[in-house]
Amino acid sequence: MVKDTNFLRNLEDYMNNVKPEASYFFETDGKRTFGFVVDIQSSDQIPMFAEPLFQWGAEVEFHPVMSFDDLKKAVSAFK
C-alpha cells in the first residue's frame, strides 16, 4: 500500500520535469520498481534525473543504451 498520499502527484511532477520517452511500472524482488527511458546528452545531466529520486529514498541505476543508428555509426568508426 502506498503510504505517501502525495506519491502519484509527486511522481507525475517528476515525470513532467524529466519528460521520459517511455515509462514502465513493475515489481522487482518484491519492490515497487519503475523504469524511465530518457535522453541524456551528457553525464552532467545525471544529477537532475537522479537527485529527486534519491530524496525519496530510491535506489537509482543508469543503463546507457544506443539506437541502431548509433550502433551503425560506432561500428563504422572501426573500419
PDB file with SEQRES, HELIX, SHEET and CRYST1 records, atoms N, CA, C and O in Angstrom:
SEQRES   1 A   79  MET VAL LYS ASP THR ASN PHE LEU ARG ASN LEU GLU ASP          
SEQRES   2 A   79  TYR MET ASN ASN VAL LYS PRO GLU ALA SER TYR PHE PHE          
SEQRES   3 A   79  GLU THR ASP GLY LYS ARG THR PHE GLY PHE VAL VAL ASP          
SEQRES   4 A   79  ILE GLN SER SER ASP GLN ILE PRO MET PHE ALA GLU PRO          
SEQRES   5 A   79  LEU PHE GLN TRP GLY ALA GLU VAL GLU PHE HIS PRO VAL          
SEQRES   6 A   79  MET SER PHE ASP ASP LEU LYS LYS ALA VAL SER ALA PHE          
SEQRES   7 A   79  LYS                                                          
HELIX    1 AA1 PHE A    7  VAL A   18  1                                  12    
HELIX    2 AA2 SER A   43  GLN A   45  5                                   3    
HELIX    3 AA3 ILE A   46  GLN A   55  1                                  10    
HELIX    4 AA4 PHE A   68  SER A   76  1                                   9    
SHEET    1 AA1 2 ALA A  22  THR A  28  0                                        
SHEET    2 AA1 2 LYS A  31  VAL A  37 -1                                        
CRYST1    1.000    1.000    1.000  90.00  90.00  90.00 P 1           1          
ATOM      1  N   MET A   1       0.846  -1.177   0.000  1.00  0.00           N  
ATOM      2  CA  MET A   1       0.000   0.000   0.000  1.00  0.00           C  
ATOM      3  C   MET A   1       0.892   1.240   0.000  1.00  0.00           C  
ATOM      4  O   MET A   1       1.860   1.308   0.756  1.00  0.00           O  
ATOM      5  N   VAL A   2       0.577   2.196  -0.824  1.00  0.00           N  
ATOM      6  CA  VAL A   2       1.313   3.449  -0.878  1.00  0.00           C  
ATOM      7  C   VAL A   2       0.973   4.260   0.364  1.00  0.00           C  
ATOM      8  O   VAL A   2      -0.187   4.593   0.606  1.00  0.00           O  
ATOM      9  N   LYS A   3       2.003   4.573   1.150  1.00  0.00           N  
ATOM     10  CA  LYS A   3       1.786   5.303   2.405  1.00  0.00           C  
ATOM     11  C   LYS A   3       1.731   6.813   2.202  1.00  0.00           C  
ATOM     12  O   LYS A   3       1.031   7.513   2.934  1.00  0.00           O  
ATOM     13  N   ASP A   4       2.465   7.316   1.214  1.00  0.00           N  
ATOM     14  CA  ASP A   4       2.504   8.751   0.945  1.00  0.00           C  
ATOM     15  C   ASP A   4       1.325   9.117   0.041  1.00  0.00           C  
ATOM     16  O   ASP A   4       1.280   8.712  -1.120  1.00  0.00           O  
ATOM     17  N   THR A   5       0.395   9.867   0.566  1.00  0.00           N  
ATOM     18  CA  THR A   5      -0.792  10.232  -0.216  1.00  0.00           C  
ATOM     19  C   THR A   5      -0.458  11.141  -1.398  1.00  0.00           C  
ATOM     20  O   THR A   5      -1.272  11.298  -2.308  1.00  0.00           O  
ATOM     21  N   ASN A   6       0.724  11.736  -1.389  1.00  0.00           N  
ATOM     22  CA  ASN A   6       1.156  12.608  -2.492  1.00  0.00           C  
ATOM     23  C   ASN A   6       2.002  11.864  -3.518  1.00  0.00           C  
ATOM     24  O   ASN A   6       2.524  12.474  -4.451  1.00  0.00           O  
ATOM     25  N   PHE A   7       2.139  10.562  -3.353  1.00  0.00           N  
ATOM     26  CA  PHE A   7       3.034   9.778  -4.205  1.00  0.00           C  
ATOM     27  C   PHE A   7       2.772   9.993  -5.695  1.00  0.00           C  
ATOM     28  O   PHE A   7       3.686  10.347  -6.440  1.00  0.00           O  
ATOM     29  N   LEU A   8       1.545   9.783  -6.125  1.00  0.00           N  
ATOM     30  CA  LEU A   8       1.246   9.901  -7.553  1.00  0.00           C  
ATOM     31  C   LEU A   8       1.449  11.322  -8.065  1.00  0.00           C  
ATOM     32  O   LEU A   8       1.955  11.515  -9.170  1.00  0.00           O  
ATOM     33  N   ARG A   9       1.064  12.304  -7.282  1.00  0.00           N  
ATOM     34  CA  ARG A   9       1.255  13.700  -7.698  1.00  0.00           C  
ATOM     35  C   ARG A   9       2.745  14.023  -7.818  1.00  0.00           C  
ATOM     36  O   ARG A   9       3.169  14.661  -8.782  1.00  0.00           O  
ATOM     37  N   ASN A  10       3.540  13.582  -6.836  1.00  0.00           N  
ATOM     38  CA  ASN A  10       4.988  13.829  -6.869  1.00  0.00           C  
ATOM     39  C   ASN A  10       5.638  13.117  -8.050  1.00  0.00           C  
ATOM     40  O   ASN A  10       6.507  13.676  -8.718  1.00  0.00           O  
ATOM     41  N   LEU A  11       5.214  11.884  -8.303  1.00  0.00           N  
ATOM     42  CA  LEU A  11       5.760  11.136  -9.430  1.00  0.00           C  
ATOM     43  C   LEU A  11       5.384  11.803 -10.749  1.00  0.00           C  
ATOM     44  O   LEU A  11       6.208  11.897 -11.659  1.00  0.00           O  
ATOM     45  N   GLU A  12       4.155  12.261 -10.850  1.00  0.00           N  
ATOM     46  CA  GLU A  12       3.728  12.939 -12.074  1.00  0.00           C  
ATOM     47  C   GLU A  12       4.498  14.248 -12.265  1.00  0.00           C  
ATOM     48  O   GLU A  12       4.869  14.579 -13.391  1.00  0.00           O  
ATOM     49  N   ASP A  13       4.741  14.988 -11.201  1.00  0.00           N  
ATOM     50  CA  ASP A  13       5.539  16.209 -11.293  1.00  0.00           C  
ATOM     51  C   ASP A  13       6.951  15.892 -11.772  1.00  0.00           C  
ATOM     52  O   ASP A  13       7.501  16.591 -12.623  1.00  0.00           O  
ATOM     53  N   TYR A  14       7.532  14.829 -11.215  1.00  0.00           N  
ATOM     54  CA  TYR A  14       8.875  14.411 -11.631  1.00  0.00           C  
ATOM     55  C   TYR A  14       8.882  14.068 -13.119  1.00  0.00           C  
ATOM     56  O   TYR A  14       9.762  14.504 -13.861  1.00  0.00           O  
ATOM     57  N   MET A  15       7.903  13.291 -13.542  1.00  0.00           N  
ATOM     58  CA  MET A  15       7.851  12.885 -14.946  1.00  0.00           C  
ATOM     59  C   MET A  15       7.627  14.083 -15.871  1.00  0.00           C  
ATOM     60  O   MET A  15       8.183  14.121 -16.968  1.00  0.00           O  
ATOM     61  N   ASN A  16       6.834  15.045 -15.452  1.00  0.00           N  
ATOM     62  CA  ASN A  16       6.644  16.249 -16.261  1.00  0.00           C  
ATOM     63  C   ASN A  16       7.939  17.037 -16.373  1.00  0.00           C  
ATOM     64  O   ASN A  16       8.166  17.717 -17.374  1.00  0.00           O  
ATOM     65  N   ASN A  17       8.785  16.955 -15.359  1.00  0.00           N  
ATOM     66  CA  ASN A  17      10.058  17.665 -15.370  1.00  0.00           C  
ATOM     67  C   ASN A  17      11.094  16.972 -16.260  1.00  0.00           C  
ATOM     68  O   ASN A  17      11.758  17.632 -17.059  1.00  0.00           O  
ATOM     69  N   VAL A  18      11.236  15.656 -16.132  1.00  0.00           N  
ATOM     70  CA  VAL A  18      12.279  14.950 -16.882  1.00  0.00           C  
ATOM     71  C   VAL A  18      11.823  14.482 -18.260  1.00  0.00           C  
ATOM     72  O   VAL A  18      12.648  14.129 -19.103  1.00  0.00           O  
ATOM     73  N   LYS A  19      10.513  14.478 -18.488  1.00  0.00           N  
ATOM     74  CA  LYS A  19       9.935  14.136 -19.793  1.00  0.00           C  
ATOM     75  C   LYS A  19      10.486  12.825 -20.366  1.00  0.00           C  
ATOM     76  O   LYS A  19      11.155  12.831 -21.399  1.00  0.00           O  
ATOM     77  N   PRO A  20      10.205  11.701 -19.695  1.00  0.00           N  
ATOM     78  CA  PRO A  20      10.698  10.423 -20.220  1.00  0.00           C  
ATOM     79  C   PRO A  20      10.050  10.093 -21.564  1.00  0.00           C  
ATOM     80  O   PRO A  20       8.889  10.418 -21.814  1.00  0.00           O  
ATOM     81  N   GLU A  21      10.838   9.436 -22.421  1.00  0.00           N  
ATOM     82  CA  GLU A  21      10.311   8.981 -23.704  1.00  0.00           C  
ATOM     83  C   GLU A  21       9.356   7.811 -23.496  1.00  0.00           C  
ATOM     84  O   GLU A  21       8.429   7.608 -24.281  1.00  0.00           O  
ATOM     85  N   ALA A  22       9.590   7.045 -22.435  1.00  0.00           N  
ATOM     86  CA  ALA A  22       8.717   5.917 -22.072  1.00  0.00           C  
ATOM     87  C   ALA A  22       8.843   5.701 -20.571  1.00  0.00           C  
ATOM     88  O   ALA A  22       9.861   6.044 -19.971  1.00  0.00           O  
ATOM     89  N   SER A  23       7.811   5.136 -19.971  1.00  0.00           N  
ATOM     90  CA  SER A  23       7.855   4.823 -18.544  1.00  0.00           C  
ATOM     91  C   SER A  23       7.151   3.491 -18.305  1.00  0.00           C  
ATOM     92  O   SER A  23       6.132   3.186 -18.925  1.00  0.00           O  
ATOM     93  N   TYR A  24       7.715   2.713 -17.399  1.00  0.00           N  
ATOM     94  CA  TYR A  24       7.198   1.388 -17.090  1.00  0.00           C  
ATOM     95  C   TYR A  24       7.187   1.207 -15.580  1.00  0.00           C  
ATOM     96  O   TYR A  24       8.097   1.662 -14.886  1.00  0.00           O  
ATOM     97  N   PHE A  25       6.156   0.543 -15.075  1.00  0.00           N  
ATOM     98  CA  PHE A  25       5.990   0.337 -13.643  1.00  0.00           C  
ATOM     99  C   PHE A  25       5.789  -1.151 -13.410  1.00  0.00           C  
ATOM    100  O   PHE A  25       4.910  -1.771 -14.009  1.00  0.00           O  
ATOM    101  N   PHE A  26       6.613  -1.720 -12.530  1.00  0.00           N  
ATOM    102  CA  PHE A  26       6.587  -3.160 -12.319  1.00  0.00           C  
ATOM    103  C   PHE A  26       7.190  -3.493 -10.963  1.00  0.00           C  
ATOM    104  O   PHE A  26       7.582  -2.602 -10.210  1.00  0.00           O  
ATOM    105  N   GLU A  27       7.261  -4.773 -10.662  1.00  0.00           N  
ATOM    106  CA  GLU A  27       7.800  -5.272  -9.406  1.00  0.00           C  
ATOM    107  C   GLU A  27       9.122  -5.976  -9.683  1.00  0.00           C  
ATOM    108  O   GLU A  27       9.247  -6.701 -10.670  1.00  0.00           O  
ATOM    109  N   THR A  28      10.108  -5.765  -8.814  1.00  0.00           N  
ATOM    110  CA  THR A  28      11.375  -6.477  -8.880  1.00  0.00           C  
ATOM    111  C   THR A  28      11.738  -6.926  -7.474  1.00  0.00           C  
ATOM    112  O   THR A  28      11.877  -6.099  -6.573  1.00  0.00           O  
ATOM    113  N   ASP A  29      11.892  -8.227  -7.279  1.00  0.00           N  
ATOM    114  CA  ASP A  29      12.247  -8.771  -5.961  1.00  0.00           C  
ATOM    115  C   ASP A  29      11.335  -8.243  -4.858  1.00  0.00           C  
ATOM    116  O   ASP A  29      11.795  -7.961  -3.752  1.00  0.00           O  
ATOM    117  N   GLY A  30      10.064  -8.110  -5.153  1.00  0.00           N  
ATOM    118  CA  GLY A  30       9.095  -7.659  -4.161  1.00  0.00           C  
ATOM    119  C   GLY A  30       9.097  -6.169  -3.897  1.00  0.00           C  
ATOM    120  O   GLY A  30       8.434  -5.705  -2.970  1.00  0.00           O  
ATOM    121  N   LYS A  31       9.834  -5.409  -4.699  1.00  0.00           N  
ATOM    122  CA  LYS A  31       9.905  -3.954  -4.508  1.00  0.00           C  
ATOM    123  C   LYS A  31       9.222  -3.252  -5.665  1.00  0.00           C  
ATOM    124  O   LYS A  31       9.266  -3.711  -6.807  1.00  0.00           O  
ATOM    125  N   ARG A  32       8.589  -2.130  -5.348  1.00  0.00           N  
ATOM    126  CA  ARG A  32       7.994  -1.282  -6.381  1.00  0.00           C  
ATOM    127  C   ARG A  32       9.142  -0.750  -7.249  1.00  0.00           C  
ATOM    128  O   ARG A  32      10.132  -0.226  -6.740  1.00  0.00           O  
ATOM    129  N   THR A  33       8.989  -0.895  -8.546  1.00  0.00           N  
ATOM    130  CA  THR A  33      10.057  -0.514  -9.463  1.00  0.00           C  
ATOM    131  C   THR A  33       9.454   0.269 -10.620  1.00  0.00           C  
ATOM    132  O   THR A  33       8.344  -0.020 -11.066  1.00  0.00           O  
ATOM    133  N   PHE A  34      10.189   1.252 -11.099  1.00  0.00           N  
ATOM    134  CA  PHE A  34       9.783   1.887 -12.341  1.00  0.00           C  
ATOM    135  C   PHE A  34      11.015   2.172 -13.167  1.00  0.00           C  
ATOM    136  O   PHE A  34      12.098   2.426 -12.638  1.00  0.00           O  
ATOM    137  N   GLY A  35      10.834   2.127 -14.460  1.00  0.00           N  
ATOM    138  CA  GLY A  35      11.907   2.399 -15.398  1.00  0.00           C  
ATOM    139  C   GLY A  35      11.490   3.507 -16.333  1.00  0.00           C  
ATOM    140  O   GLY A  35      10.379   3.515 -16.864  1.00  0.00           O  
ATOM    141  N   PHE A  36      12.394   4.438 -16.523  1.00  0.00           N  
ATOM    142  CA  PHE A  36      12.153   5.537 -17.448  1.00  0.00           C  
ATOM    143  C   PHE A  36      13.207   5.499 -18.533  1.00  0.00           C  
ATOM    144  O   PHE A  36      14.385   5.264 -18.261  1.00  0.00           O  
ATOM    145  N   VAL A  37      12.786   5.729 -19.748  1.00  0.00           N  
ATOM    146  CA  VAL A  37      13.709   5.901 -20.866  1.00  0.00           C  
ATOM    147  C   VAL A  37      13.830   7.401 -21.076  1.00  0.00           C  
ATOM    148  O   VAL A  37      12.859   8.073 -21.421  1.00  0.00           O  
ATOM    149  N   VAL A  38      15.038   7.917 -20.863  1.00  0.00           N  
ATOM    150  CA  VAL A  38      15.282   9.353 -21.016  1.00  0.00           C  
ATOM    151  C   VAL A  38      16.472   9.568 -21.932  1.00  0.00           C  
ATOM    152  O   VAL A  38      17.352   8.712 -22.028  1.00  0.00           O  
ATOM    153  N   ASP A  39      16.499  10.688 -22.591  1.00  0.00           N  
ATOM    154  CA  ASP A  39      17.593  11.038 -23.494  1.00  0.00           C  
ATOM    155  C   ASP A  39      18.582  11.919 -22.729  1.00  0.00           C  
ATOM    156  O   ASP A  39      18.333  13.104 -22.508  1.00  0.00           O  
ATOM    157  N   ILE A  40      19.692  11.329 -22.335  1.00  0.00           N  
ATOM    158  CA  ILE A  40      20.734  12.071 -21.612  1.00  0.00           C  
ATOM    159  C   ILE A  40      21.837  12.397 -22.610  1.00  0.00           C  
ATOM    160  O   ILE A  40      22.484  11.499 -23.149  1.00  0.00           O  
ATOM    161  N   GLN A  41      22.045  13.671 -22.847  1.00  0.00           N  
ATOM    162  CA  GLN A  41      23.043  14.118 -23.812  1.00  0.00           C  
ATOM    163  C   GLN A  41      24.471  14.097 -23.249  1.00  0.00           C  
ATOM    164  O   GLN A  41      25.433  13.891 -23.988  1.00  0.00           O  
ATOM    165  N   SER A  42      24.596  14.313 -21.930  1.00  0.00           N  
ATOM    166  CA  SER A  42      25.917  14.286 -21.298  1.00  0.00           C  
ATOM    167  C   SER A  42      25.762  13.888 -19.831  1.00  0.00           C  
ATOM    168  O   SER A  42      24.702  14.064 -19.230  1.00  0.00           O  
ATOM    169  N   SER A  43      26.833  13.355 -19.277  1.00  0.00           N  
ATOM    170  CA  SER A  43      26.766  12.811 -17.921  1.00  0.00           C  
ATOM    171  C   SER A  43      26.463  13.869 -16.858  1.00  0.00           C  
ATOM    172  O   SER A  43      26.023  13.523 -15.762  1.00  0.00           O  
ATOM    173  N   ASP A  44      26.689  15.145 -17.160  1.00  0.00           N  
ATOM    174  CA  ASP A  44      26.399  16.176 -16.157  1.00  0.00           C  
ATOM    175  C   ASP A  44      24.888  16.359 -15.942  1.00  0.00           C  
ATOM    176  O   ASP A  44      24.481  17.081 -15.032  1.00  0.00           O  
ATOM    177  N   GLN A  45      24.070  15.724 -16.755  1.00  0.00           N  
ATOM    178  CA  GLN A  45      22.618  15.764 -16.565  1.00  0.00           C  
ATOM    179  C   GLN A  45      22.136  14.722 -15.555  1.00  0.00           C  
ATOM    180  O   GLN A  45      21.006  14.811 -15.076  1.00  0.00           O  
ATOM    181  N   ILE A  46      22.963  13.750 -15.229  1.00  0.00           N  
ATOM    182  CA  ILE A  46      22.544  12.659 -14.354  1.00  0.00           C  
ATOM    183  C   ILE A  46      22.002  13.163 -13.020  1.00  0.00           C  
ATOM    184  O   ILE A  46      20.957  12.675 -12.590  1.00  0.00           O  
ATOM    185  N   PRO A  47      22.647  14.109 -12.337  1.00  0.00           N  
ATOM    186  CA  PRO A  47      22.081  14.574 -11.063  1.00  0.00           C  
ATOM    187  C   PRO A  47      20.664  15.121 -11.191  1.00  0.00           C  
ATOM    188  O   PRO A  47      19.856  14.951 -10.278  1.00  0.00           O  
ATOM    189  N   MET A  48      20.351  15.767 -12.299  1.00  0.00           N  
ATOM    190  CA  MET A  48      18.995  16.300 -12.495  1.00  0.00           C  
ATOM    191  C   MET A  48      17.963  15.169 -12.492  1.00  0.00           C  
ATOM    192  O   MET A  48      16.863  15.323 -11.962  1.00  0.00           O  
ATOM    193  N   PHE A  49      18.331  14.031 -13.089  1.00  0.00           N  
ATOM    194  CA  PHE A  49      17.426  12.887 -13.131  1.00  0.00           C  
ATOM    195  C   PHE A  49      17.417  12.132 -11.805  1.00  0.00           C  
ATOM    196  O   PHE A  49      16.364  11.681 -11.355  1.00  0.00           O  
ATOM    197  N   ALA A  50      18.579  11.994 -11.182  1.00  0.00           N  
ATOM    198  CA  ALA A  50      18.710  11.118 -10.015  1.00  0.00           C  
ATOM    199  C   ALA A  50      18.362  11.770  -8.686  1.00  0.00           C  
ATOM    200  O   ALA A  50      17.742  11.126  -7.840  1.00  0.00           O  
ATOM    201  N   GLU A  51      18.734  13.002  -8.476  1.00  0.00           N  
ATOM    202  CA  GLU A  51      18.613  13.608  -7.148  1.00  0.00           C  
ATOM    203  C   GLU A  51      17.193  13.606  -6.592  1.00  0.00           C  
ATOM    204  O   GLU A  51      17.011  13.280  -5.419  1.00  0.00           O  
ATOM    205  N   PRO A  52      16.181  13.956  -7.380  1.00  0.00           N  
ATOM    206  CA  PRO A  52      14.828  13.885  -6.811  1.00  0.00           C  
ATOM    207  C   PRO A  52      14.464  12.473  -6.351  1.00  0.00           C  
ATOM    208  O   PRO A  52      13.763  12.308  -5.353  1.00  0.00           O  
ATOM    209  N   LEU A  53      14.929  11.471  -7.063  1.00  0.00           N  
ATOM    210  CA  LEU A  53      14.642  10.086  -6.677  1.00  0.00           C  
ATOM    211  C   LEU A  53      15.392   9.705  -5.408  1.00  0.00           C  
ATOM    212  O   LEU A  53      14.848   9.005  -4.554  1.00  0.00           O  
ATOM    213  N   PHE A  54      16.634  10.157  -5.277  1.00  0.00           N  
ATOM    214  CA  PHE A  54      17.383   9.918  -4.035  1.00  0.00           C  
ATOM    215  C   PHE A  54      16.671  10.549  -2.846  1.00  0.00           C  
ATOM    216  O   PHE A  54      16.668   9.989  -1.750  1.00  0.00           O  
ATOM    217  N   GLN A  55      16.070  11.709  -3.061  1.00  0.00           N  
ATOM    218  CA  GLN A  55      15.355  12.395  -1.983  1.00  0.00           C  
ATOM    219  C   GLN A  55      14.168  11.563  -1.493  1.00  0.00           C  
ATOM    220  O   GLN A  55      13.748  11.696  -0.344  1.00  0.00           O  
ATOM    221  N   TRP A  56      13.630  10.711  -2.361  1.00  0.00           N  
ATOM    222  CA  TRP A  56      12.526   9.828  -1.981  1.00  0.00           C  
ATOM    223  C   TRP A  56      13.041   8.524  -1.377  1.00  0.00           C  
ATOM    224  O   TRP A  56      12.248   7.674  -0.973  1.00  0.00           O  
ATOM    225  N   GLY A  57      14.360   8.361  -1.312  1.00  0.00           N  
ATOM    226  CA  GLY A  57      14.935   7.139  -0.771  1.00  0.00           C  
ATOM    227  C   GLY A  57      15.051   6.025  -1.797  1.00  0.00           C  
ATOM    228  O   GLY A  57      15.220   4.860  -1.436  1.00  0.00           O  
ATOM    229  N   ALA A  58      14.963   6.372  -3.066  1.00  0.00           N  
ATOM    230  CA  ALA A  58      15.011   5.370  -4.133  1.00  0.00           C  
ATOM    231  C   ALA A  58      16.439   4.914  -4.398  1.00  0.00           C  
ATOM    232  O   ALA A  58      17.396   5.655  -4.175  1.00  0.00           O  
ATOM    233  N   GLU A  59      16.562   3.690  -4.876  1.00  0.00           N  
ATOM    234  CA  GLU A  59      17.811   3.191  -5.427  1.00  0.00           C  
ATOM    235  C   GLU A  59      17.763   3.490  -6.913  1.00  0.00           C  
ATOM    236  O   GLU A  59      16.755   3.216  -7.566  1.00  0.00           O  
ATOM    237  N   VAL A  60      18.833   4.046  -7.459  1.00  0.00           N  
ATOM    238  CA  VAL A  60      18.821   4.518  -8.839  1.00  0.00           C  
ATOM    239  C   VAL A  60      19.938   3.830  -9.618  1.00  0.00           C  
ATOM    240  O   VAL A  60      21.068   3.727  -9.141  1.00  0.00           O  
ATOM    241  N   GLU A  61      19.615   3.367 -10.811  1.00  0.00           N  
ATOM    242  CA  GLU A  61      20.602   2.789 -11.723  1.00  0.00           C  
ATOM    243  C   GLU A  61      20.435   3.443 -13.087  1.00  0.00           C  
ATOM    244  O   GLU A  61      19.324   3.788 -13.489  1.00  0.00           O  
ATOM    245  N   PHE A  62      21.539   3.608 -13.789  1.00  0.00           N  
ATOM    246  CA  PHE A  62      21.507   4.115 -15.154  1.00  0.00           C  
ATOM    247  C   PHE A  62      22.117   3.061 -16.064  1.00  0.00           C  
ATOM    248  O   PHE A  62      23.145   2.467 -15.739  1.00  0.00           O  
ATOM    249  N   HIS A  63      21.481   2.836 -17.196  1.00  0.00           N  
ATOM    250  CA  HIS A  63      21.958   1.869 -18.166  1.00  0.00           C  
ATOM    251  C   HIS A  63      21.993   2.551 -19.534  1.00  0.00           C  
ATOM    252  O   HIS A  63      20.972   2.633 -20.217  1.00  0.00           O  
ATOM    253  N   PRO A  64      23.162   3.036 -19.929  1.00  0.00           N  
ATOM    254  CA  PRO A  64      23.245   3.696 -21.242  1.00  0.00           C  
ATOM    255  C   PRO A  64      22.931   2.706 -22.366  1.00  0.00           C  
ATOM    256  O   PRO A  64      23.373   1.557 -22.341  1.00  0.00           O  
ATOM    257  N   VAL A  65      22.181   3.162 -23.322  1.00  0.00           N  
ATOM    258  CA  VAL A  65      21.831   2.352 -24.486  1.00  0.00           C  
ATOM    259  C   VAL A  65      22.020   3.198 -25.737  1.00  0.00           C  
ATOM    260  O   VAL A  65      22.185   4.416 -25.668  1.00  0.00           O  
ATOM    261  N   MET A  66      21.993   2.524 -26.882  1.00  0.00           N  
ATOM    262  CA  MET A  66      22.093   3.252 -28.142  1.00  0.00           C  
ATOM    263  C   MET A  66      21.056   2.718 -29.110  1.00  0.00           C  
ATOM    264  O   MET A  66      20.588   1.586 -28.989  1.00  0.00           O  
ATOM    265  N   SER A  67      20.714   3.545 -30.057  1.00  0.00           N  
ATOM    266  CA  SER A  67      19.801   3.134 -31.115  1.00  0.00           C  
ATOM    267  C   SER A  67      20.587   2.338 -32.159  1.00  0.00           C  
ATOM    268  O   SER A  67      21.816   2.282 -32.115  1.00  0.00           O  
ATOM    269  N   PHE A  68      19.875   1.735 -33.083  1.00  0.00           N  
ATOM    270  CA  PHE A  68      20.539   1.008 -34.158  1.00  0.00           C  
ATOM    271  C   PHE A  68      21.405   1.950 -34.993  1.00  0.00           C  
ATOM    272  O   PHE A  68      22.505   1.582 -35.407  1.00  0.00           O  
ATOM    273  N   ASP A  69      20.912   3.158 -35.240  1.00  0.00           N  
ATOM    274  CA  ASP A  69      21.717   4.137 -35.984  1.00  0.00           C  
ATOM    275  C   ASP A  69      23.002   4.476 -35.232  1.00  0.00           C  
ATOM    276  O   ASP A  69      24.062   4.608 -35.843  1.00  0.00           O  
ATOM    277  N   ASP A  70      22.913   4.617 -33.903  1.00  0.00           N  
ATOM    278  CA  ASP A  70      24.117   4.861 -33.099  1.00  0.00           C  
ATOM    279  C   ASP A  70      25.099   3.702 -33.240  1.00  0.00           C  
ATOM    280  O   ASP A  70      26.305   3.916 -33.367  1.00  0.00           O  
ATOM    281  N   LEU A  71      24.581   2.471 -33.216  1.00  0.00           N  
ATOM    282  CA  LEU A  71      25.429   1.298 -33.344  1.00  0.00           C  
ATOM    283  C   LEU A  71      26.128   1.280 -34.702  1.00  0.00           C  
ATOM    284  O   LEU A  71      27.327   1.013 -34.779  1.00  0.00           O  
ATOM    285  N   LYS A  72      25.383   1.562 -35.774  1.00  0.00           N  
ATOM    286  CA  LYS A  72      25.987   1.604 -37.110  1.00  0.00           C  
ATOM    287  C   LYS A  72      27.098   2.637 -37.170  1.00  0.00           C  
ATOM    288  O   LYS A  72      28.151   2.380 -37.754  1.00  0.00           O  
ATOM    289  N   LYS A  73      26.875   3.809 -36.572  1.00  0.00           N  
ATOM    290  CA  LYS A  73      27.891   4.854 -36.552  1.00  0.00           C  
ATOM    291  C   LYS A  73      29.139   4.402 -35.783  1.00  0.00           C  
ATOM    292  O   LYS A  73      30.266   4.633 -36.222  1.00  0.00           O  
ATOM    293  N   ALA A  74      28.923   3.761 -34.640  1.00  0.00           N  
ATOM    294  CA  ALA A  74      30.042   3.290 -33.835  1.00  0.00           C  
ATOM    295  C   ALA A  74      30.844   2.220 -34.568  1.00  0.00           C  
ATOM    296  O   ALA A  74      32.075   2.245 -34.557  1.00  0.00           O  
ATOM    297  N   VAL A  75      30.152   1.285 -35.202  1.00  0.00           N  
ATOM    298  CA  VAL A  75      30.834   0.206 -35.915  1.00  0.00           C  
ATOM    299  C   VAL A  75      31.606   0.751 -37.107  1.00  0.00           C  
ATOM    300  O   VAL A  75      32.703   0.281 -37.406  1.00  0.00           O  
ATOM    301  N   SER A  76      31.040   1.737 -37.784  1.00  0.00           N  
ATOM    302  CA  SER A  76      31.727   2.290 -38.956  1.00  0.00           C  
ATOM    303  C   SER A  76      33.014   3.008 -38.554  1.00  0.00           C  
ATOM    304  O   SER A  76      33.910   3.154 -39.385  1.00  0.00           O  
ATOM    305  N   ALA A  77      33.129   3.455 -37.319  1.00  0.00           N  
ATOM    306  CA  ALA A  77      34.349   4.118 -36.863  1.00  0.00           C  
ATOM    307  C   ALA A  77      35.513   3.144 -36.752  1.00  0.00           C  
ATOM    308  O   ALA A  77      36.668   3.566 -36.720  1.00  0.00           O  
ATOM    309  N   PHE A  78      35.225   1.837 -36.692  1.00  0.00           N  
ATOM    310  CA  PHE A  78      36.287   0.830 -36.587  1.00  0.00           C  
ATOM    311  C   PHE A  78      36.805   0.389 -37.950  1.00  0.00           C  
ATOM    312  O   PHE A  78      37.793  -0.342 -38.024  1.00  0.00           O  
ATOM    313  N   LYS A  79      36.170   0.813 -39.006  1.00  0.00           N  
ATOM    314  CA  LYS A  79      36.591   0.391 -40.369  1.00  0.00           C  
ATOM    315  C   LYS A  79      37.785   1.161 -40.831  1.00  0.00           C  
ATOM    316  O   LYS A  79      38.270   0.941 -41.940  1.00  0.00           O  
TER     317      LYS A  79                                                      
END                                                                             
